[in-house]
């Protein structure tokens, strides 16, 4: 499940720089589920084979024409903003860690900002596979601690199996 932490600056003490802290986490998974038995009807595998090797029994999948990684990221960000009573205008930077962007350009982060109503800020993707989320958190920390941003949203989102069809 993609997590969306809200990283923000804590008030600096006189003479010291701001410190970054994760203040909230929110996630989103699409409602449609594909279990191993259904997957076995589409490709040469079985429930037992998948379960023995991965422990996975089912996975949430994104269905719908034109839907992609940005749509799931936007749902997670909307939930985070609501959960924390944060207005879109209060966000200074949005970073999206993904290896499955909707497009090369515009970035998935730009699309998420547009869908959520976050305007006039920096936003970009980090594509570093499994370590992308850690890199994105480190980048957010640097922006905060160097004074470049006060409130940063980091999104980790990938769409590995958008829809399987026979």
Secondary structure, DSSP 8 states (H G I E B T S, - for coil): -EEEEEEEEE---TTS--EEEEEEEEEE--SEEEEHHHHHHHSS--HHHHHHHH---EEEE--STT--HHHHHHHHHHHHHHHTT--GGG--EEEEE-SS-S-SSS-HHHHHHHHHT--SSEEEEE--GGGHHHHHHHHHHHHHHTTS-SEEEEEE---S-S----
